[in-house]
Amino acid sequence: MADEKAKAAKNKKVNKMKAAELETKLNELKTTQGGLQSEYARTLIRRKKALGK
């Protein structure tokens, strides 16, 4: 059951993330996945702008 919670948190949908979660993920991506140039990072940035923060 603990594994399910950890996995669910890891695979959270971008459109359900809050601003603080987006910022945390973006900070993690700065050193992985090709930096902020990856498609995932660009999606997170678009979501952050959509939230107005």
HURALIN-V492624 format. One record per residue. N is the residue number from 1. RES is the residue in one letter. PHI is phi in degrees with one decimal (999 if undefined). Layout:
# HURALIN-V492624
N:RES:PHI / N:RES:PHI
This chain:
# HURALIN-V492624
1:M:999 / 2:A:-65.1 / 3:D:-64.4 / 4:E:-65.3 / 5:K:-65.3 / 6:A:-64.4 / 7:K:-67.6 / 8:A:-63.8 / 9:A:-68.2 / 10:K:-69.2 / 11:N:-102.6 / 12:K:-69.4 / 13:K:-67.0 / 14:V:-62.0 / 15:N:-74.3 / 16:K:-107.4 / 17:M:-78.7 / 18:K:-93.9 / 19:A:-57.6 / 20:A:-65.8 / 21:E:-66.4 / 22:L:-61.1 / 23:E:-62.6 / 24:T:-62.3 / 25:K:-63.3 / 26:L:-63.4 / 27:N:-65.0 / 28:E:-66.1 / 29:L:-74.1 / 30:K:-60.9 / 31:T:-108.2 / 32:T:-130.7 / 33:Q:53.4 / 34:G:78.8 / 35:G:74.0 / 36:L:-85.8 / 37:Q:-91.7 / 38:S:-71.6 / 39:E:-62.0 / 40:Y:-62.3 / 41:A:-64.1 / 42:R:-64.4 / 43:T:-65.2 / 44:L:-62.8 / 45:I:-64.7 / 46:R:-62.6 / 47:R:-65.4 / 48:K:-62.6 / 49:K:-65.2 / 50:A:-64.7 / 51:L:-76.1 / 52:G:82.5 / 53:K:-125.0
